[in-house]
């Protein structure tokens, strides 16, 4: 089993990540928190492992697609 950094627990990092399928991860970001020091590191880890990432905070969506994948094609998969 892979060890996960304790700082990535939802109550610590402010994000709940959900794997929607083999290459798509959706994250809901706590709207009451302003700083997320570990989020981009985890997004990069997901990308390196072959997953596109979508984060939503206060209704604002940010997409972190794999190289060669468009934001639109990622977003079409979560609607």
Biopython code that builds the backbone (N, CA, C, O; Angstrom):
import numpy as np
from Bio.PDB.StructureBuilder import StructureBuilder

atoms = [
    (1, "UNK", "N", (0.844, -1.178, 0.000)),
    (1, "UNK", "CA", (0.000, 0.000, 0.000)),
    (1, "UNK", "C", (0.890, 1.242, 0.000)),
    (1, "UNK", "O", (1.887, 1.299, 0.720)),
    (2, "UNK", "N", (0.527, 2.225, -0.803)),
    (2, "UNK", "CA", (1.292, 3.473, -0.900)),
    (2, "UNK", "C", (1.015, 4.354, 0.313)),
    (2, "UNK", "O", (-0.131, 4.510, 0.735)),
    (3, "UNK", "N", (2.081, 4.927, 0.866)),
    (3, "UNK", "CA", (1.940, 5.847, 1.985)),
    (3, "UNK", "C", (1.497, 7.218, 1.469)),
    (3, "UNK", "O", (2.026, 7.707, 0.471)),
    (4, "UNK", "N", (0.544, 7.826, 2.135)),
    (4, "UNK", "CA", (0.041, 9.132, 1.757)),
    (4, "UNK", "C", (0.462, 10.137, 2.825)),
    (4, "UNK", "O", (0.359, 9.870, 4.022)),
    (5, "UNK", "N", (0.929, 11.274, 2.381)),
    (5, "UNK", "CA", (1.336, 12.344, 3.275)),
    (5, "UNK", "C", (0.146, 12.745, 4.154)),
    (5, "UNK", "O", (-0.944, 13.004, 3.644)),
    (6, "UNK", "N", (0.353, 12.796, 5.453)),
    (6, "UNK", "CA", (-0.714, 13.149, 6.398)),
    (6, "UNK", "C", (-1.293, 14.530, 6.098)),
    (6, "UNK", "O", (-2.457, 14.792, 6.401)),
    (7, "UNK", "N", (-0.492, 15.413, 5.505)),
    (7, "UNK", "CA", (-0.961, 16.764, 5.169)),
    (7, "UNK", "C", (-2.013, 16.742, 4.066)),
    (7, "UNK", "O", (-2.661, 17.758, 3.816)),
    (8, "UNK", "N", (-2.195, 15.591, 3.396)),
    (8, "UNK", "CA", (-3.187, 15.488, 2.330)),
    (8, "UNK", "C", (-4.536, 14.966, 2.815)),
    (8, "UNK", "O", (-5.452, 14.781, 2.014)),
    (9, "UNK", "N", (-4.665, 14.728, 4.116)),
    (9, "UNK", "CA", (-5.987, 14.378, 4.633)),
    (9, "UNK", "C", (-6.929, 15.546, 4.348)),
    (9, "UNK", "O", (-6.516, 16.700, 4.464)),
    (10, "UNK", "N", (-8.184, 15.279, 3.978)),
    (10, "UNK", "CA", (-9.110, 16.374, 3.670)),
    (10, "UNK", "C", (-9.220, 17.431, 4.753)),
    (10, "UNK", "O", (-9.332, 18.618, 4.445)),
    (11, "UNK", "N", (-9.189, 17.025, 6.018)),
    (11, "UNK", "CA", (-9.299, 18.006, 7.092)),
    (11, "UNK", "C", (-8.039, 18.852, 7.228)),
    (11, "UNK", "O", (-8.078, 19.934, 7.814)),
    (12, "UNK", "N", (-6.932, 18.373, 6.695)),
    (12, "UNK", "CA", (-5.667, 19.122, 6.750)),
    (12, "UNK", "C", (-5.469, 19.977, 5.504)),
    (12, "UNK", "O", (-5.095, 21.145, 5.610)),
    (13, "UNK", "N", (-5.720, 19.403, 4.310)),
    (13, "UNK", "CA", (-5.410, 20.124, 3.068)),
    (13, "UNK", "C", (-6.585, 20.917, 2.519)),
    (13, "UNK", "O", (-6.390, 21.812, 1.696)),
    (14, "UNK", "N", (-7.796, 20.610, 2.955)),
    (14, "UNK", "CA", (-8.954, 21.374, 2.504)),
    (14, "UNK", "C", (-9.522, 20.935, 1.174)),
    (14, "UNK", "O", (-10.273, 21.682, 0.548)),
    (15, "UNK", "N", (-9.176, 19.728, 0.726)),
    (15, "UNK", "CA", (-9.697, 19.221, -0.540)),
    (15, "UNK", "C", (-10.122, 17.770, -0.358)),
    (15, "UNK", "O", (-9.431, 16.975, 0.279)),
    (16, "UNK", "N", (-11.271, 17.447, -0.932)),
    (16, "UNK", "CA", (-11.686, 16.051, -1.010)),
    (16, "UNK", "C", (-11.503, 15.633, -2.460)),
    (16, "UNK", "O", (-12.171, 16.152, -3.355)),
    (17, "UNK", "N", (-10.595, 14.693, -2.685)),
    (17, "UNK", "CA", (-10.345, 14.169, -4.026)),
    (17, "UNK", "C", (-11.168, 12.903, -4.231)),
    (17, "UNK", "O", (-11.291, 12.072, -3.331)),
    (18, "UNK", "N", (-11.730, 12.771, -5.429)),
    (18, "UNK", "CA", (-12.512, 11.593, -5.784)),
    (18, "UNK", "C", (-12.069, 11.118, -7.164)),
    (18, "UNK", "O", (-12.047, 11.898, -8.116)),
    (19, "UNK", "N", (-11.721, 9.859, -7.268)),
    (19, "UNK", "CA", (-11.345, 9.299, -8.561)),
    (19, "UNK", "C", (-12.624, 8.893, -9.279)),
    (19, "UNK", "O", (-13.331, 7.984, -8.843)),
    (20, "UNK", "N", (-12.917, 9.584, -10.397)),
    (20, "UNK", "CA", (-14.161, 9.313, -11.116)),
    (20, "UNK", "C", (-14.027, 8.125, -12.055)),
    (20, "UNK", "O", (-14.989, 7.385, -12.263)),
    (21, "UNK", "N", (-12.858, 7.940, -12.616)),
    (21, "UNK", "CA", (-12.552, 6.751, -13.409)),
    (21, "UNK", "C", (-11.043, 6.645, -13.519)),
    (21, "UNK", "O", (-10.322, 7.346, -12.808)),
    (22, "UNK", "N", (-10.556, 5.788, -14.392)),
    (22, "UNK", "CA", (-9.129, 5.503, -14.445)),
    (22, "UNK", "C", (-8.222, 6.695, -14.646)),
    (22, "UNK", "O", (-7.086, 6.682, -14.171)),
    (23, "UNK", "N", (-8.680, 7.722, -15.330)),
    (23, "UNK", "CA", (-7.788, 8.855, -15.590)),
    (23, "UNK", "C", (-8.444, 10.210, -15.331)),
    (23, "UNK", "O", (-8.128, 11.197, -15.995)),
    (24, "UNK", "N", (-9.354, 10.251, -14.366)),
    (24, "UNK", "CA", (-10.005, 11.511, -14.031)),
    (24, "UNK", "C", (-10.204, 11.610, -12.520)),
    (24, "UNK", "O", (-10.836, 10.753, -11.903)),
    (25, "UNK", "N", (-9.646, 12.681, -11.935)),
    (25, "UNK", "CA", (-9.773, 12.933, -10.504)),
    (25, "UNK", "C", (-10.481, 14.270, -10.329)),
    (25, "UNK", "O", (-10.126, 15.260, -10.970)),
    (26, "UNK", "N", (-11.481, 14.292, -9.462)),
    (26, "UNK", "CA", (-12.260, 15.495, -9.184)),
    (26, "UNK", "C", (-11.994, 15.903, -7.743)),
    (26, "UNK", "O", (-12.056, 15.074, -6.836)),
    (27, "UNK", "N", (-11.698, 17.179, -7.535)),
    (27, "UNK", "CA", (-11.442, 17.679, -6.184)),
    (27, "UNK", "C", (-12.386, 18.804, -5.822)),
    (27, "UNK", "O", (-12.547, 19.763, -6.576)),
    (28, "UNK", "N", (-13.010, 18.680, -4.660)),
    (28, "UNK", "CA", (-13.860, 19.740, -4.124)),
    (28, "UNK", "C", (-13.041, 20.458, -3.055)),
    (28, "UNK", "O", (-12.613, 19.860, -2.068)),
    (29, "UNK", "N", (-12.834, 21.760, -3.278)),
    (29, "UNK", "CA", (-11.970, 22.558, -2.411)),
    (29, "UNK", "C", (-12.821, 23.296, -1.381)),
    (29, "UNK", "O", (-13.835, 23.905, -1.724)),
    (30, "UNK", "N", (-12.407, 23.239, -0.129)),
    (30, "UNK", "CA", (-13.091, 23.903, 0.970)),
    (30, "UNK", "C", (-13.162, 25.407, 0.695)),
    (30, "UNK", "O", (-12.124, 26.060, 0.589)),
    (31, "UNK", "N", (-14.364, 25.961, 0.577)),
    (31, "UNK", "CA", (-14.498, 27.383, 0.246)),
    (31, "UNK", "C", (-14.053, 28.328, 1.354)),
    (31, "UNK", "O", (-13.841, 29.515, 1.108)),
    (32, "UNK", "N", (-13.911, 27.816, 2.564)),
    (32, "UNK", "CA", (-13.555, 28.664, 3.699)),
    (32, "UNK", "C", (-12.059, 28.744, 3.961)),
    (32, "UNK", "O", (-11.621, 29.418, 4.894)),
    (33, "UNK", "N", (-11.269, 28.050, 3.134)),
    (33, "UNK", "CA", (-9.824, 28.061, 3.349)),
    (33, "UNK", "C", (-9.149, 28.823, 2.218)),
    (33, "UNK", "O", (-9.535, 28.719, 1.054)),
    (34, "UNK", "N", (-8.135, 29.589, 2.591)),
    (34, "UNK", "CA", (-7.436, 30.396, 1.601)),
    (34, "UNK", "C", (-6.122, 29.786, 1.136)),
    (34, "UNK", "O", (-5.689, 30.050, 0.015)),
    (35, "UNK", "N", (-5.493, 28.994, 1.952)),
    (35, "UNK", "CA", (-4.192, 28.442, 1.596)),
    (35, "UNK", "C", (-4.253, 26.928, 1.478)),
    (35, "UNK", "O", (-4.858, 26.246, 2.306)),
    (36, "UNK", "N", (-3.625, 26.425, 0.448)),
    (36, "UNK", "CA", (-3.623, 24.997, 0.164)),
    (36, "UNK", "C", (-2.215, 24.595, -0.266)),
    (36, "UNK", "O", (-1.986, 24.347, -1.450)),
    (37, "UNK", "N", (-1.278, 24.526, 0.659)),
    (37, "UNK", "CA", (0.120, 24.328, 0.267)),
    (37, "UNK", "C", (0.422, 23.009, -0.418)),
    (37, "UNK", "O", (1.399, 22.920, -1.161)),
    (38, "UNK", "N", (-0.382, 21.987, -0.192)),
    (38, "UNK", "CA", (-0.063, 20.680, -0.754)),
    (38, "UNK", "C", (-0.893, 20.321, -1.982)),
    (38, "UNK", "O", (-0.648, 19.292, -2.611)),
    (39, "UNK", "N", (-1.861, 21.145, -2.328)),
    (39, "UNK", "CA", (-2.770, 20.785, -3.413)),
    (39, "UNK", "C", (-2.049, 20.651, -4.747)),
    (39, "UNK", "O", (-2.218, 19.644, -5.435)),
    (40, "UNK", "N", (-1.255, 21.637, -5.126)),
    (40, "UNK", "CA", (-0.624, 21.568, -6.443)),
    (40, "UNK", "C", (0.369, 20.414, -6.525)),
    (40, "UNK", "O", (0.537, 19.820, -7.590)),
    (41, "UNK", "N", (1.017, 20.095, -5.433)),
    (41, "UNK", "CA", (1.887, 18.926, -5.428)),
    (41, "UNK", "C", (1.091, 17.661, -5.700)),
    (41, "UNK", "O", (1.539, 16.795, -6.450)),
    (42, "UNK", "N", (-0.093, 17.547, -5.094)),
    (42, "UNK", "CA", (-0.934, 16.370, -5.320)),
    (42, "UNK", "C", (-1.491, 16.372, -6.737)),
    (42, "UNK", "O", (-1.560, 15.318, -7.368)),
    (43, "UNK", "N", (-1.889, 17.532, -7.251)),
    (43, "UNK", "CA", (-2.354, 17.617, -8.641)),
    (43, "UNK", "C", (-1.249, 17.132, -9.578)),
    (43, "UNK", "O", (-1.512, 16.356, -10.496)),
    (44, "UNK", "N", (-0.024, 17.583, -9.352)),
    (44, "UNK", "CA", (1.101, 17.143, -10.179)),
    (44, "UNK", "C", (1.323, 15.639, -10.055)),
    (44, "UNK", "O", (1.638, 14.977, -11.043)),
    (45, "UNK", "N", (1.162, 15.096, -8.852)),
    (45, "UNK", "CA", (1.287, 13.645, -8.668)),
    (45, "UNK", "C", (0.222, 12.896, -9.469)),
    (45, "UNK", "O", (0.513, 11.888, -10.113)),
    (46, "UNK", "N", (-1.012, 13.398, -9.422)),
    (46, "UNK", "CA", (-2.077, 12.767, -10.206)),
    (46, "UNK", "C", (-1.747, 12.828, -11.700)),
    (46, "UNK", "O", (-1.898, 11.834, -12.410)),
    (47, "UNK", "N", (-1.299, 13.989, -12.173)),
    (47, "UNK", "CA", (-0.931, 14.125, -13.595)),
    (47, "UNK", "C", (0.182, 13.145, -13.960)),
    (47, "UNK", "O", (0.110, 12.477, -14.992)),
    (48, "UNK", "N", (1.211, 13.059, -13.114)),
    (48, "UNK", "CA", (2.317, 12.131, -13.395)),
    (48, "UNK", "C", (1.857, 10.678, -13.436)),
    (48, "UNK", "O", (2.435, 9.852, -14.143)),
    (49, "UNK", "N", (0.812, 10.378, -12.671)),
    (49, "UNK", "CA", (0.302, 9.006, -12.664)),
    (49, "UNK", "C", (-0.703, 8.753, -13.790)),
    (49, "UNK", "O", (-1.268, 7.663, -13.887)),
    (50, "UNK", "N", (-0.928, 9.775, -14.652)),
    (50, "UNK", "CA", (-1.786, 9.595, -15.821)),
    (50, "UNK", "C", (-3.219, 10.033, -15.646)),
    (50, "UNK", "O", (-4.093, 9.582, -16.387)),
    (51, "UNK", "N", (-3.488, 10.906, -14.682)),
    (51, "UNK", "CA", (-4.861, 11.359, -14.439)),
    (51, "UNK", "C", (-5.014, 12.845, -14.720)),
    (51, "UNK", "O", (-4.158, 13.655, -14.364)),
    (52, "UNK", "N", (-6.126, 13.187, -15.368)),
    (52, "UNK", "CA", (-6.545, 14.576, -15.511)),
    (52, "UNK", "C", (-7.181, 14.980, -14.185)),
    (52, "UNK", "O", (-7.759, 14.140, -13.495)),
    (53, "UNK", "N", (-7.082, 16.255, -13.823)),
    (53, "UNK", "CA", (-7.605, 16.709, -12.535)),
    (53, "UNK", "C", (-8.508, 17.920, -12.745)),
    (53, "UNK", "O", (-8.187, 18.827, -13.513)),
    (54, "UNK", "N", (-9.643, 17.916, -12.048)),
    (54, "UNK", "CA", (-10.559, 19.051, -12.026)),
    (54, "UNK", "C", (-10.753, 19.438, -10.571)),
    (54, "UNK", "O", (-11.081, 18.597, -9.734)),
    (55, "UNK", "N", (-10.548, 20.723, -10.271)),
    (55, "UNK", "CA", (-10.787, 21.256, -8.927)),
    (55, "UNK", "C", (-11.908, 22.281, -8.994)),
    (55, "UNK", "O", (-11.975, 23.075, -9.932)),
    (56, "UNK", "N", (-12.788, 22.262, -7.998)),
    (56, "UNK", "CA", (-13.873, 23.234, -7.932)),
    (56, "UNK", "C", (-13.870, 23.876, -6.552)),
    (56, "UNK", "O", (-13.858, 23.195, -5.527)),
    (57, "UNK", "N", (-13.882, 25.217, -6.557)),
    (57, "UNK", "CA", (-13.977, 25.994, -5.318)),
    (57, "UNK", "C", (-14.924, 27.151, -5.559)),
    (57, "UNK", "O", (-14.726, 27.940, -6.484)),
    (58, "UNK", "N", (-15.953, 27.257, -4.733)),
    (58, "UNK", "CA", (-16.931, 28.347, -4.849)),
    (58, "UNK", "C", (-17.499, 28.465, -6.257)),
    (58, "UNK", "O", (-17.714, 29.574, -6.747)),
    (59, "UNK", "N", (-17.741, 27.343, -6.905)),
    (59, "UNK", "CA", (-18.318, 27.344, -8.248)),
    (59, "UNK", "C", (-17.330, 27.651, -9.364)),
    (59, "UNK", "O", (-17.712, 27.684, -10.534)),
    (60, "UNK", "N", (-16.086, 27.871, -9.024)),
    (60, "UNK", "CA", (-15.056, 28.146, -10.032)),
    (60, "UNK", "C", (-14.293, 26.861, -10.291)),
    (60, "UNK", "O", (-13.788, 26.224, -9.367)),
    (61, "UNK", "N", (-14.216, 26.492, -11.555)),
    (61, "UNK", "CA", (-13.588, 25.235, -11.950)),
    (61, "UNK", "C", (-12.211, 25.494, -12.533)),
    (61, "UNK", "O", (-12.032, 26.378, -13.370)),
    (62, "UNK", "N", (-11.246, 24.715, -12.085)),
    (62, "UNK", "CA", (-9.889, 24.748, -12.633)),
    (62, "UNK", "C", (-9.581, 23.355, -13.158)),
    (62, "UNK", "O", (-9.834, 22.356, -12.484)),
    (63, "UNK", "N", (-9.028, 23.295, -14.375)),
    (63, "UNK", "CA", (-8.729, 22.019, -15.013)),
    (63, "UNK", "C", (-7.224, 21.885, -15.178)),
    (63, "UNK", "O", (-6.547, 22.819, -15.608)),
    (64, "UNK", "N", (-6.714, 20.719, -14.833)),
    (64, "UNK", "CA", (-5.296, 20.397, -14.971)),
    (64, "UNK", "C", (-5.207, 19.117, -15.810)),
    (64, "UNK", "O", (-5.078, 18.016, -15.276)),
    (65, "UNK", "N", (-5.281, 19.290, -17.140)),
    (65, "UNK", "CA", (-5.304, 18.121, -18.015)),
    (65, "UNK", "C", (-3.901, 17.572, -18.275)),
    (65, "UNK", "O", (-2.893, 18.242, -18.052)),
    (66, "UNK", "N", (-3.878, 16.356, -18.745)),
    (66, "UNK", "CA", (-2.632, 15.759, -19.204)),
    (66, "UNK", "C", (-2.204, 16.456, -20.491)),
    (66, "UNK", "O", (-3.028, 17.070, -21.170)),
    (67, "UNK", "N", (-0.936, 16.366, -20.825)),
    (67, "UNK", "CA", (-0.445, 16.945, -22.071)),
    (67, "UNK", "C", (-1.246, 16.386, -23.243)),
    (67, "UNK", "O", (-1.468, 15.178, -23.337)),
    (68, "UNK", "N", (-1.672, 17.272, -24.129)),
    (68, "UNK", "CA", (-2.409, 16.863, -25.317)),
    (68, "UNK", "C", (-3.894, 16.676, -25.114)),
    (68, "UNK", "O", (-4.605, 16.332, -26.059)),
    (69, "UNK", "N", (-4.385, 16.895, -23.895)),
    (69, "UNK", "CA", (-5.807, 16.751, -23.590)),
    (69, "UNK", "C", (-6.381, 18.144, -23.365)),
    (69, "UNK", "O", (-5.804, 18.945, -22.630)),
    (70, "UNK", "N", (-7.506, 18.430, -23.991)),
    (70, "UNK", "CA", (-8.097, 19.767, -23.853)),
    (70, "UNK", "C", (-8.937, 19.865, -22.580)),
    (70, "UNK", "O", (-9.485, 18.878, -22.091)),
    (71, "UNK", "N", (-9.018, 21.088, -22.064)),
    (71, "UNK", "CA", (-9.877, 21.346, -20.903)),
    (71, "UNK", "C", (-11.313, 20.926, -21.196)),
    (71, "UNK", "O", (-11.985, 20.341, -20.347)),
    (72, "UNK", "N", (-11.778, 21.233, -22.412)),
    (72, "UNK", "CA", (-13.153, 20.946, -22.787)),
    (72, "UNK", "C", (-13.452, 19.455, -22.747)),
    (72, "UNK", "O", (-14.517, 19.047, -22.284)),
    (73, "UNK", "N", (-12.516, 18.637, -23.230)),
    (73, "UNK", "CA", (-12.768, 17.190, -23.243)),
    (73, "UNK", "C", (-12.798, 16.631, -21.818)),
    (73, "UNK", "O", (-13.539, 15.689, -21.539)),
    (74, "UNK", "N", (-12.003, 17.201, -20.926)),
    (74, "UNK", "CA", (-12.038, 16.768, -19.523)),
    (74, "UNK", "C", (-13.360, 17.182, -18.884)),
    (74, "UNK", "O", (-14.011, 16.375, -18.220)),
    (75, "UNK", "N", (-13.751, 18.424, -19.080)),
    (75, "UNK", "CA", (-14.987, 18.920, -18.474)),
    (75, "UNK", "C", (-16.222, 18.187, -18.999)),
    (75, "UNK", "O", (-17.186, 17.994, -18.258)),
    (76, "UNK", "N", (-16.202, 17.780, -20.257)),
    (76, "UNK", "CA", (-17.345, 17.066, -20.837)),
    (76, "UNK", "C", (-17.586, 15.740, -20.124)),
    (76, "UNK", "O", (-18.704, 15.227, -20.140)),
    (77, "UNK", "N", (-16.580, 15.195, -19.515)),
    (77, "UNK", "CA", (-16.690, 13.904, -18.837)),
    (77, "UNK", "C", (-17.317, 14.010, -17.454)),
    (77, "UNK", "O", (-17.751, 12.998, -16.904)),
    (78, "UNK", "N", (-17.379, 15.211, -16.876)),
    (78, "UNK", "CA", (-17.947, 15.340, -15.529)),
    (78, "UNK", "C", (-19.338, 15.941, -15.521)),
    (78, "UNK", "O", (-19.932, 16.092, -14.454)),
    (79, "UNK", "N", (-19.863, 16.281, -16.658)),
    (79, "UNK", "CA", (-21.205, 16.902, -16.701)),
    (79, "UNK", "C", (-22.283, 15.872, -16.783)),
    (79, "UNK", "O", (-23.464, 16.216, -16.827)),
]
sb = StructureBuilder()
sb.init_structure("model")
sb.init_model(0)
sb.init_chain("A")
sb.init_seg("    ")
for serial, (resi, resn, name, xyz) in enumerate(atoms, 1):
    if name == "N":
        sb.init_residue(resn, " ", resi, " ")
    sb.init_atom(name, np.array(xyz, "f"), 0.0, 1.0, " ", f" {name:<3s}", serial, name[0])
structure = sb.get_structure()
